[in-house]
Structures are given as C-alpha cells and as structure tokens.
Amino acid sequence: MRLLRAAPLGALFLLGFAVGLSAPARAQFACPADFQDQSAPITCTCSAEAVAAGSVWGSGVYTSDSNICLAARHAGAVGEQGGAVTVTPAPGRSAYSGTRANGVESASYGAWDRSFTVAAATQEEASAAAPPACPASFEQQSAPLACSCSAQATGIGEVWGTGAYSSDSSICRAARHAGIIPAEGGTVQVIPAPGMPSYAGTTANGVTSLSYGAWGASFTFRR
C-alpha cells in the first residue's frame, strides 16, 4: 500500500541530488546561547531574534557566559538582522568593562575565568562551516542529522504527520510545516523518533501535511 503514496526510489534520488545542487552555500548552524561549553573556535549563525535578547558582560572581550549573538551585535560583527560569525576562545580576565555600543548595553563584571571574542565570519569560514544539503527523506538515517534546506527544497515533496513526521516525509518541507525554517530555507537539526500508530495531517506555515496510519519510524526537529 505504501507504494501508492511514496515516490519511486529513482525520483527520490534525483530530488536529493537536485536539493544538493541548489542548497545555499553559506548556511551555518545556529549559534549556542553562550560559549560556556566551547573550547575551540566556532562559526555559526545569529538570527534577528538571537541578536535582540540576552545578557552580555564586557566589551570586545566577553565573559564565556555572555550571549554570543548579543555580544556579536555589541561588537559590531552583525547588525540587527544577524549573520554569520566566528567566535574564538580567549583567556579569562580580572575585570570586564561594560559599555553601550550598536544599540546593546553590556554590563561590567569582575574576574571570570573564560572569555571569547567574536567577529563577522569570512566567506571562507562560512562556507567551511556549512552543513550538507538535507536528503530527500529520513529513510536511511538512524542518528541526529544537521543539514541545510534550499528554498526549492521547502516546496517539494510530501509530508505525513504534524510535529512528528513519518520517516519517508520530505525533510525540508516538513521543517517548513513545523515552523523551523521559512519558505526561503535554512539549517535544520533532524532527530530520529519511534514510529507512531498514526499521523495526523494539518495545514501550517503554507504547507499541508497528510494523515496516515502506522509507520515504523519518524523524525522531529530540534528547536
């Protein structure tokens, strides 16, 4: 019965290939909230939402528990719309001076054992940090997957379920349905989930998903 609703394997392969060709070259992972658990430089992306909230201590050099994206805006590495940044660990300092810069107020603080600096990512850094294009579906996956969706990929394929999707659903179209990315695409983190006895279809974010019965494997997204 599944063959009545699933695309042929050859079509899925061609779709995955097309998605790979059209994937954005500069998509990155979203920046973590802070640099506390990092010990090496990272390149990541700050959204417009991420550069508008959080707490920052320091100026130019920031305490490791400062919000990375807000610090990036304070440092002038990104503007109000966000962007790609490279964050580099730095030694702790005996004191951090707070200032107001680029619409962000940072606070002063005393000694803190770890710090970071942040700068706009170069094109080479951004390209090197780009995750691969998402496969057409999650059928052959058994571990969490970070990948990028092009605008084309968010408009192609069928989706079964809401919140949790059958493993043969289009990853990028499901991500758009779930509100993880807009129609223009972006980076997603896909999480494997157990199969469900049924999948309820809904319309959300410009995508209509379908209902289905039992299916052996599912996936969700990390928000």
C-alpha positions as CSV (number, residue, x, y, z in Angstrom):
1,M,0.0,0.0,0.0
2,R,2.9,2.3,0.7
3,L,3.9,2.3,-2.9
4,L,0.7,4.2,-3.7
5,R,1.9,7.2,-1.8
6,A,5.7,7.1,-1.9
7,A,7.8,8.4,-4.8
8,P,10.0,5.9,-6.7
9,L,13.5,5.5,-5.4
10,G,14.9,6.9,-8.5
11,A,12.8,10.0,-8.2
12,L,13.9,10.4,-4.6
13,F,17.5,10.1,-5.6
14,L,17.1,12.8,-8.3
15,L,15.3,15.0,-5.8
16,G,18.0,14.7,-3.3
17,F,20.6,15.4,-5.9
18,A,18.7,18.5,-7.1
19,V,18.4,19.7,-3.5
20,G,22.1,19.3,-3.0
21,L,22.8,21.3,-6.1
22,S,20.6,24.2,-5.0
23,A,21.5,24.2,-1.3
24,P,22.7,27.6,0.0
25,A,26.5,27.7,0.2
26,R,26.5,29.8,3.4
27,A,24.1,28.1,5.7
28,Q,25.5,27.5,9.2
29,F,24.5,26.1,12.5
30,A,22.7,28.4,14.8
31,C,25.0,29.8,17.5
32,P,24.6,28.4,21.0
33,A,23.3,30.7,23.7
34,D,26.8,31.2,25.2
35,F,30.4,29.9,25.0
36,Q,30.4,28.0,28.2
37,D,30.8,24.5,26.7
38,Q,33.1,25.5,23.9
39,S,36.9,25.2,23.8
40,A,37.7,25.8,20.1
41,P,36.7,28.5,17.6
42,I,33.2,28.0,16.1
43,T,31.5,29.6,13.1
44,C,27.7,29.9,13.5
45,T,24.7,32.0,12.5
46,C,22.8,34.6,14.6
47,S,19.2,35.2,13.7
48,A,17.5,38.5,14.0
49,E,15.8,37.2,17.1
50,A,19.0,36.0,18.7
51,V,20.7,39.4,18.5
52,A,17.8,41.1,20.3
53,A,17.9,39.3,23.7
54,G,20.2,38.1,26.4
55,S,22.9,39.4,28.7
56,V,26.5,40.4,27.9
57,W,29.4,41.3,30.2
58,G,32.5,43.0,28.7
59,S,33.5,45.0,25.7
60,G,35.4,43.4,22.8
61,V,36.3,40.5,25.1
62,Y,33.2,38.9,26.7
63,T,32.7,36.5,29.6
64,S,32.1,33.0,28.4
65,D,28.5,33.0,29.8
66,S,27.6,36.1,27.7
67,N,25.0,35.7,25.0
68,I,27.1,35.1,21.8
69,C,24.7,36.8,19.4
70,L,24.1,39.8,21.5
71,A,27.8,40.1,22.1
72,A,28.3,39.9,18.3
73,R,25.9,42.8,17.8
74,H,27.6,44.8,20.6
75,A,31.0,44.2,18.9
76,G,29.7,45.3,15.5
77,A,30.2,41.8,14.0
78,V,26.5,41.7,12.9
79,G,23.6,44.1,12.7
80,E,20.0,43.9,13.8
81,Q,19.3,41.2,11.1
82,G,22.1,38.9,12.4
83,G,24.5,37.0,10.2
84,A,27.4,34.5,10.3
85,V,30.1,35.0,13.0
86,T,33.3,33.3,14.1
87,V,33.7,33.0,17.9
88,T,37.2,32.5,19.4
89,P,38.0,31.5,22.9
90,A,40.2,33.9,25.0
91,P,41.8,33.8,28.4
92,G,39.8,34.8,31.5
93,R,40.3,38.4,32.8
94,S,40.4,40.1,36.1
95,A,37.7,42.5,35.1
96,Y,35.3,43.3,32.3
97,S,34.1,46.8,31.4
98,G,30.5,47.3,30.3
99,T,29.7,49.8,27.5
100,R,26.9,50.8,25.2
101,A,27.6,50.1,21.5
102,N,25.5,49.4,18.4
103,G,22.3,49.5,20.4
104,V,23.4,47.0,23.0
105,E,24.2,47.7,26.7
106,S,26.8,45.4,28.1
107,A,27.5,45.1,31.8
108,S,30.7,45.3,33.9
109,Y,31.9,42.4,35.9
110,G,34.9,41.3,38.0
111,A,37.1,38.3,37.5
112,W,35.9,35.5,35.2
113,D,38.0,32.5,34.1
114,R,37.0,32.2,30.5
115,S,36.2,34.7,27.7
116,F,35.6,34.9,24.0
117,T,35.9,37.4,21.1
118,V,33.5,37.5,18.1
119,A,33.9,38.7,14.6
120,A,32.0,38.6,11.3
121,A,32.8,35.3,9.5
122,T,34.7,35.5,6.3
123,Q,33.2,33.8,3.2
124,E,35.7,31.0,3.5
125,E,34.9,30.4,7.2
126,A,31.2,30.4,6.5
127,S,31.5,28.0,3.5
128,A,33.7,25.6,5.6
129,A,31.1,25.6,8.3
130,A,28.1,24.9,6.1
131,P,26.3,21.6,6.8
132,P,25.4,19.4,3.9
133,A,22.2,19.6,2.0
134,C,19.3,17.6,3.6
135,P,18.5,14.3,1.9
136,A,15.0,13.9,0.4
137,S,13.8,12.0,3.4
138,F,14.9,10.4,6.7
139,E,14.5,6.8,5.5
140,Q,18.2,5.8,5.7
141,Q,19.0,7.7,8.8
142,S,19.4,6.5,12.4
143,A,21.2,9.3,14.1
144,P,20.5,13.1,14.5
145,L,21.3,15.0,11.4
146,A,22.2,18.7,10.8
147,C,21.6,19.8,7.2
148,S,20.5,22.7,5.1
149,C,17.4,23.3,3.1
150,S,17.2,25.4,0.0
151,A,14.1,27.5,-0.9
152,Q,13.5,24.9,-3.7
153,A,13.6,22.0,-1.2
154,T,11.0,23.5,1.1
155,G,8.4,23.5,-1.7
156,I,9.0,19.9,-3.0
157,G,7.7,16.6,-1.7
158,E,5.0,15.2,0.5
159,V,4.7,15.2,4.3
160,W,2.8,12.9,6.6
161,G,2.2,14.0,10.2
162,T,2.4,17.0,12.4
163,G,5.2,17.7,14.8
164,A,6.5,14.1,14.3
165,Y,6.7,13.1,10.7
166,S,6.9,9.6,9.0
167,S,10.5,8.9,8.0
168,D,9.7,9.0,4.3
169,S,8.4,12.6,4.5
170,S,10.3,15.3,2.8
171,I,12.6,16.7,5.5
172,C,12.7,20.3,4.2
173,R,9.0,20.5,3.5
174,A,8.3,19.1,7.0
175,A,10.7,21.6,8.5
176,R,8.7,24.4,6.9
177,H,5.4,22.9,8.1
178,A,6.8,22.7,11.6
179,G,7.9,26.4,11.5
180,I,11.6,25.5,11.9
181,I,12.5,27.4,8.7
182,P,10.7,29.8,6.4
183,A,10.0,29.2,2.7
184,E,13.5,30.6,1.9
185,G,15.1,27.6,3.6
186,G,17.8,27.4,6.3
187,T,19.6,25.0,8.6
188,V,17.7,22.3,10.5
189,Q,18.6,19.6,13.1
190,V,16.6,16.4,12.5
191,I,16.1,14.0,15.4
192,P,15.1,10.3,14.9
193,A,11.9,9.3,16.7
194,P,10.0,6.0,17.1
195,G,7.3,5.0,14.7
196,M,3.7,6.0,15.5
197,P,0.4,4.2,15.2
198,S,-1.0,7.1,13.2
199,Y,0.0,10.5,11.8
200,A,-2.4,13.4,11.7
201,G,-2.3,15.8,8.7
202,T,-2.7,19.6,9.2
203,T,-2.1,22.8,7.3
204,A,0.6,25.1,8.8
205,N,3.0,27.7,7.5
206,G,1.8,27.3,4.0
207,V,2.3,23.5,3.9
208,T,-0.4,20.9,4.0
209,S,0.7,17.6,5.5
210,L,-1.3,14.3,5.1
211,S,-2.7,11.8,7.5
212,Y,-1.5,8.2,7.6
213,G,-1.8,5.1,9.7
214,A,1.1,3.2,11.4
215,W,4.6,3.7,10.1
216,G,7.8,2.2,11.6
217,A,10.0,5.3,12.0
218,S,9.6,9.0,12.5
219,F,11.6,12.2,12.8
220,T,11.2,15.5,14.6
221,F,13.2,18.7,14.7
222,R,15.3,20.3,17.5
223,R,14.1,23.8,18.1
